[in-house]
């Protein structure tokens, strides 16, 4: 039986979610309509309004401030491009982003730089992945148009204090967008303290292909999709009613008991690593209370993360790695680089995402297999403590730099 330990990438759809969605595939067929539409349309509209209320309440915002989208990428693109283009004639063209932002934030920003003349500067983070507040304050003196940060980091699990960062931004009269994709429902959040927030369904046992953007009232935004009056004219197109209904049900099912269980599994995973593995270090926040529940990430010395992943997959354990080859590039993970991990160390990264469908017995078997794989890989590897010491000396003497390892492909991608 396959054991899925990559719940930071996606999650199994909850049975209750599937049940809530089914009638909107097979029975209630019409798109949402007013009270003057047919009865199916009215029922669809009621379902849409109910889902919007559930999600707005969870974020502590008004229902009119929720725009349904197809997920994280669309919400982030809508927030960043929509806001920037609506304010294109502003005095400032500068946008600030956390150095550990997700690609669905970084790529739209690069597009704005390349095609619309905006500027991008990255806010530095410390070794645990937290934004350096002093650096943020320093950059805010340049009067940027917008700041964007992740709430919970998918790769290292670090949770930012968005209240503090919102205060810093708003003191400087700058809007703040927060990507809450990986923290939504897992961390109690008041989105009303920020100006825009991204959330998605498929990380909380909801369906894929549905998400939402919180947009503070009276915020200017140029829609990315035109052609209809849906979503308060902010996102044209027939709403994905089954997906939206499933999203709302997933929010209801993500109870404190679920959070408690995945937190316990995360801490148990850390205990197993400490007891059974050598030469590894945990990435992200040292304080477990400032890490996403259900998230565990580490770098294991003298092995390649993708080799671990492939061996584990053959043994029916599915995990993730932040190492270069998993990203289809020769670059190390930008997140691991931003927190100061050299390429040769970040190659050994491994990440587990734990869900309510995982059990301790699965983790017991996993750690046994992982230990054997690491032992086998280290026996084959030319990399050891002596090698790493010589490598470090080469870097210190300027005989090797991180740039030598990187493949320069930033300018090759076209939209």
JODAUR-V282595 format. One line per field, one symbol per residue. ss: DSSP state (~ for helix, > for strand, _ for the rest). phi: phi as a letter, one per 40 degrees, with the letter a starting at -180 (. if undefined). psi: psi as a letter, one per 30 degrees, with the letter a starting at -180 (. if undefined). Layout:
BEGIN
ss = ???
phi = ???
psi = ???
END
This chain:
BEGIN
ss = __>>_>________~~~~~~~~~~~~____________~~~~~~~~~~~~~~~~~~~~~___~~~>>>>__~~~~~~~~~~~~~~~_______>>>>>____~~~~~~~~~~~~~~__>>>>>_>_____>_~~~~~~~~_____>>>>>_>_____>>__~~~~~~~~~~___>>>>>___________~~~__>>>>>__________>>>>>______________~~~~_______~~~~~~~~~~~~~__~~~~~~~~~~~~~~~~~~~~~___>>>_____~~~>___>>>>>>____~~~~~~~~~~__>>_>___~~~~______~~~~~____~~~~__>>>>>______~~~~~~~~~~~~~~~~~~~~~____~~~~~~~~~~~~_____~~~~__________
phi = .cbcbbcccabcccdccccccddccbbccccdaccccccccccccccccccccccccccgbcdccbbcbcidccccccccccccccbccccbbcbbbdcbcccccccdccccccbbgcbbbcccbcccgcdcccccccccccfccabbbccbcccbgcbcccccccccccccfbcbbbcbdcbdgcbcbbcccbcaabbacccbgbccgaaabcbddgccacccbbhaccffgcachdcccdccccdccccccccdcccccccccdcccccccccbbbfabcbgcccdcbbccgbbbabbcgacdccddccccccgbbbbbccdcccgbcccdccccccgccdccccccabbbbbcccbccccccdccccdccccccccccccaccdccccccccccgcabdccccccbdcccbc
psi = kkjjhhgfellkkkeeeeeeeeffefejellklafgaleeeeeeeeeeeeeeeeeeeefhlkefgkkkafaeeeeeeeeeeeeeffgfglekgkkkkkfgllffeeeeeeeeeefgglkkkkkllaffgkkjeeeeeeeffgilelkklkekkfeffkkljfeeeeeeeffghkkkkkjgeffkffkkkjffflekkkllegfhglllgkalkkjkkgkkkkkfjlglglhhgfjlkkkieeeeeeeeeeeefileeeeeefeeeeeeeeeeeeffllhlkklakejffglkkgkkklkkkglkefeeeeeeefggkjalkgleffgglfllkfeeeeggklefeffgkkkkjklfflleeeeeeeeeeeeeeeeeeeefkfkaeeeeeeeeeeefggfkleeffkjjgeffkk.
END
